[in-house]
């Protein structure tokens, strides 16, 4: 994910939240968010944590 803007990616995920439904897609997005969390400045980590928590819950309940 070199060259990826973590802010833009988190925004894209937030906008597409309801469209990301398959287990594989949810898991992929979750992996990417967790990676970006590590390189996200502390002032934006709260937003990243919220998205990660929502993705984990959706993955837990995915078919």
Buried (B, 14 or more C-beta within 10 A) or exposed (E): EEEEEBBEBBEEBEEEBEEBEEEEBBEEBBEBBEBBBEEBEEEBBEBBEEBBEBBBEBBEEBE
